[in-house]
């Protein structure tokens, strides 16, 4: 008899707990699955990759036009702020000073690209007869050129001493 009474008491004690749990929706206690954030990160990474590739293509177009002295073509994809800062005459001045100080372009190195503060940025080494520069081009979220800069190329790090046994 005591067993039957004990079993009934336990069942009655469990019913309110089940009633409370039944009133709770799964969304109220559910935690997002880790794969949801992984998927979101992958989508962002893919979008960044597409933007970096587009900026790399724009860099090639801009540098090709700049090297030919076609400053109007070089500026065709500038955003409004860049267009207000750099016109064909300014481009011509920069091109002339680069030719005077660094000579003629011999080759371009392998571009390096990354995302920085929401912009795709591509840095391309430029090898001239008298020295090296890097062309750094930033593209905004719309794929327009938001920045263009020529700067001295970073010197190569000296090779460390060879390991001896």
C-alpha positions as CSV (number, residue, x, y, z in Angstrom):
1,X,0.0,0.0,0.0
2,X,2.8,2.3,0.8
3,X,4.4,1.7,-2.6
4,X,1.2,2.6,-4.4
5,X,0.8,5.8,-2.3
6,X,4.5,6.7,-2.9
7,X,4.1,6.1,-6.7
8,X,1.0,8.3,-6.7
9,X,2.7,11.1,-4.8
10,X,5.7,11.0,-7.2
11,X,3.4,11.2,-10.2
12,X,1.5,14.2,-8.8
13,X,4.8,15.9,-8.0
14,X,6.0,15.4,-11.6
15,X,2.8,16.7,-13.3
16,X,3.3,20.4,-12.3
17,X,6.9,20.2,-13.6
18,X,5.7,18.7,-16.9
19,X,2.9,21.3,-17.2
20,X,5.5,24.1,-16.8
21,X,7.8,22.5,-19.4
22,X,4.9,22.0,-21.8
23,X,4.0,25.7,-21.7
24,X,7.5,26.6,-22.8
25,X,8.2,26.9,-26.5
26,X,11.3,25.3,-27.9
27,X,12.5,28.7,-29.2
28,X,12.4,30.0,-25.7
29,X,15.1,27.6,-24.5
30,X,16.8,26.7,-27.7
31,X,20.3,27.8,-28.5
32,X,21.4,28.3,-32.0
33,X,23.3,25.5,-33.5
34,X,27.0,26.3,-34.1
35,X,26.6,25.5,-37.8
36,X,24.3,28.5,-38.2
37,X,27.1,30.9,-37.3
38,X,29.5,28.9,-39.4
39,X,27.2,29.3,-42.4
40,X,26.9,33.0,-41.8
41,X,30.7,33.3,-41.6
42,X,31.1,31.4,-44.8
43,X,28.6,33.6,-46.6
44,X,30.5,36.7,-45.4
45,X,33.8,35.2,-46.4
46,X,32.4,34.4,-49.9
47,X,31.1,38.0,-50.3
48,X,34.5,39.4,-49.2
49,X,36.2,37.1,-51.7
50,X,34.0,38.3,-54.5
51,X,34.7,42.0,-53.5
52,X,38.4,41.3,-53.3
53,X,38.4,39.7,-56.8
54,X,36.5,42.6,-58.2
55,X,38.9,45.1,-56.7
56,X,41.8,43.2,-58.1
57,X,40.3,43.4,-61.6
58,X,39.7,47.1,-61.1
59,X,43.3,47.5,-60.0
60,X,44.6,45.9,-63.2
61,X,42.3,48.2,-65.3
62,X,43.4,51.3,-63.4
63,X,47.1,50.5,-63.5
64,X,47.0,49.6,-67.3
65,X,45.4,52.9,-68.0
66,X,47.7,54.8,-65.7
67,X,50.8,53.2,-67.4
68,X,49.5,54.2,-70.8
69,X,48.9,57.7,-69.7
70,X,45.1,57.4,-70.2
71,X,44.1,59.2,-67.1
72,X,40.4,59.5,-68.0
73,X,40.1,55.7,-68.4
74,X,42.1,55.2,-65.1
75,X,39.4,57.2,-63.3
76,X,36.3,55.7,-64.9
77,X,35.4,53.7,-61.8
78,X,36.3,56.2,-59.1
79,X,33.6,56.9,-56.5
80,X,32.4,60.6,-56.2
81,X,34.9,61.5,-53.4
82,X,37.9,60.2,-55.4
83,X,36.7,62.0,-58.5
84,X,36.6,65.2,-56.5
85,X,40.2,64.7,-55.3
86,X,41.9,63.4,-58.5
87,X,41.4,64.6,-62.0
88,X,43.2,63.9,-65.2
89,X,45.7,66.8,-64.6
90,X,46.6,65.4,-61.2
91,X,47.0,61.9,-62.6
92,X,49.3,63.3,-65.3
93,X,51.4,65.1,-62.6
94,X,51.8,61.9,-60.6
95,X,52.7,59.9,-63.7
96,X,55.3,62.4,-64.7
97,X,56.9,62.5,-61.3
98,X,57.0,58.7,-61.0
99,X,58.7,58.5,-64.5
100,X,61.2,61.2,-63.4
101,X,62.1,59.6,-60.1
102,X,61.7,55.9,-60.8
103,X,62.2,55.5,-64.6
104,X,60.1,53.2,-66.7
105,X,58.0,50.4,-65.5
106,X,59.7,47.0,-66.0
107,X,57.1,44.7,-64.4
108,X,54.4,44.3,-61.8
109,X,54.6,41.8,-58.9
110,X,51.9,39.6,-57.5
111,X,49.1,41.6,-56.0
112,X,48.2,41.0,-52.4
113,X,44.6,41.6,-51.3
114,X,42.6,41.8,-48.1
115,X,39.6,43.3,-46.5
116,X,40.2,46.4,-44.3
117,X,37.5,48.4,-42.5
118,X,34.9,47.2,-44.9
119,X,36.9,47.9,-48.0
120,X,38.7,45.5,-50.4
121,X,42.3,46.6,-50.6
122,X,44.9,45.5,-53.2
123,X,48.6,46.2,-53.1
124,X,50.6,45.6,-56.3
125,X,54.4,45.8,-56.4
126,X,55.6,47.9,-59.3
127,X,59.2,47.4,-60.4
128,X,60.7,50.4,-62.2
129,X,64.2,50.9,-63.7
130,X,65.3,53.1,-60.8
131,X,63.3,51.6,-57.8
132,X,60.2,49.9,-56.6
133,X,56.8,51.2,-55.6
134,X,53.6,49.7,-54.4
135,X,50.2,50.7,-55.9
136,X,47.6,50.5,-53.1
137,X,44.0,50.6,-54.3
138,X,40.9,50.5,-52.1
139,X,37.5,49.7,-53.3
140,X,34.3,50.5,-51.5
141,X,31.3,48.2,-51.0
142,X,29.9,49.2,-54.4
143,X,33.1,48.2,-56.1
144,X,34.2,51.8,-56.8
145,X,37.7,53.0,-56.3
146,X,37.8,54.9,-53.0
147,X,41.5,55.2,-52.7
148,X,44.7,55.2,-54.8
149,X,48.2,55.6,-53.5
150,X,51.7,55.0,-54.7
151,X,54.1,54.4,-52.0
152,X,57.7,53.1,-51.6
153,X,57.7,49.3,-51.7
154,X,58.5,47.6,-48.4
155,X,62.1,46.4,-48.4
156,X,62.6,42.7,-48.4
157,X,63.5,41.2,-45.0
158,X,67.1,40.0,-45.0
159,X,67.6,36.3,-45.0
160,X,68.5,34.9,-41.6
161,X,71.7,33.0,-40.9
162,X,71.6,29.4,-42.1
163,X,71.1,26.8,-39.4
164,X,74.2,24.8,-38.6
165,X,74.2,21.3,-37.2
